[in-house]
């Protein structure tokens, strides 16, 4: 290329490729940098306190070896100058939703993989928009930067595997293409771990058989790969030949709604655990109400000081989304779990969630708890007040007690007095 750039100018198959993978670049960190220009040129980590984990790391921080799911204390050892931001999932969900709708303006065939990435099938859209899929995707990149203020990277190909592969090749703000003519050669010398889904353990098993590169895998028949490695072996054999017949699914159903928090210090006291439990139940309820979802399964999650994860579930006779019901269901499971160890076991994290999702069916209450309907009505009323006056405008007795440990009561709006609805 005359300009010396490695970026794509043209490709012989550019007009015929229709499957894309669009991935926001370090999304959480990009949103935080957008909203705070003072940290724009600094390494940024989004996550909990020193005892939490890294939710996201910007590219600057990644240079130092920081990556998502890494314990925060380890990340700060690698990059002590990093700016740590607590994060705001509501804000990320809002911006992710805006980007998702911009995708759907181009095609109804959008398959979300997470809050910040999705597959798109733009087959037939040229007649609608008067642009080739590649031109529509470039416009989408520019529109997202203009309207949301973050960059995205795009991979374009003829199947999902190659589109996702391509989107990682030119980050950030990249646009990469893998066509039929160049896919096989491109993949040949890549290590088997280059293929998404081949983790370190599977890669070691492949290496024992002399399968170190994708070209090595091609030398084995499908039958042999399936016999030795099962379904994953057959899947790998097909991907090694750049074959992927999976369609872009238009609907990707959410399986659960949840929230969790990591404590600054380990907690064993039941009352203190209940205070934290109420907070995550309230967040879960807020998120489910925002998405108009309810769930028939309530899950309590605990993590011990030794990082052992404990999950307890209870199936309810009808879908629920109220914080009151989620809390009371989790509370019973929490009490039982703490009692097993006579209150001597310490925990570092607590979470609550709902699954078995469906549309809400109304608050019919519980025949064994006549006041449940009254509490449900009070919670709905408090939701309206919190939306109008702020999240701290109305609290339950437990929520007010937990909040009062860090904020004085006078910080609440004078228009509404905190009142227990427990």
URDA-V383600 format. One line per field, one symbol per residue. ss: DSSP state (H for helix, E for strand, L for the rest). A space follows every 50 residues. Layout:
ss: ???
//
This chain:
ss: LLLLLLLLLLLLLLLLLLEEEEEELLHHHHHHHHHLHHHLLLLEEEELLL LLEEEEELHHHHLLLLLLLLEHHHHHHHLLLLEEELLLHHHHHHHHHHHH HHHHLLLLLEEEEELLEEEEELLLHHHHHLLLHHHHHHHHHHHHHHHLLL LEEEEEELLHHHHHHHHLLLLLLLEEELLHHHHHHHHHLLEHHHLLLLLH HHHHHHHHLLLLEHHHHHLLLHHHHHHHHHHHHHHHHHHHLLLLLLLLLL LLLLLEEEEEEEEEEEELLHHHHHHHHHHHHHHHHHHHHHLLLEEEEEEE EEEELLLLEEEEEEEEEEEELLHHHHHHHHHHHHHHHHHHLLLLLLEEEE EEEEEEEELLLLLLLELLELLHHHHHHHHHHHHHHHHHHLLLLLLLHHHH HHHHLLLLHHHLLLLLLLLLLL
//
